[in-house]
Amino acid sequence: MSTAVRQHVPDPRTATEAALADGLTAGDAACLTEVYRRWSPLVHRLARRALGDTCDAEDVVQQVFLAAWRGRLGYRPELGTAAAWLTGITRRRIADALAARARRAALFDLATAGYTVDVVSTDSVLDKMVVTQELAKLPAPQRTVLCLAFYEDLTQPQIAERTGWPLGTVKSHARRGMQRLSFRLGLVRVRH
């Protein structure tokens, strides 16, 4: 750390906003720490309000301060305060998070486009999402057998014919897949 920065910002905890901004642009990590301490609650509050999720808001906070550190040479105090600069970065990161959320939703819709839900309710949609996520975590053969059985309503002999696997192999994959799903979804009861 340069002595010029240290002379300019002797103690970041008591420094003015302008001195902190100068120290930050000079690469003083102590100034970044103080900037984070002072303005991370504001950034978190803005992100939480916009995203409606604490975990997503925490991710945005990390992204904002990482972007501030990496882009510190682009900060221009004559254009606004450090808080305003951080708010601008926060808004861009929130927009990125919302766009990513929309892309994930679109991918999910695309992945489940061939599947219809008879009764649309919040619980059934959530159940379907959970089951789809858990199916995706199964090994490929088990996932294939269960998807063919549930979504295409094929019998085990039909699955064997379609996949070219022996019937015993299809039955084993179905049994193991159901066991894993039951365990992952908490459907197996522990016997006392």
Secondary structure, DSSP 8 states (H G I E B T S, - for coil): --HHHHHH-S-GGG--HHHHHHHHHTT-HHHHHHHHHHHHHHHHHHHHHHH--HHHHHHHHHHHHHHHHHTGGG--GGG--HHHHHHHHHHHHHHHHHHHHHHHHHHHHHHTTT---SS--HHHHHHHHHHHHHHHHS-HHHHHHHHHHHHS---HHHHHHHH---HHHHHHHHHHHHHHHHHHTT------
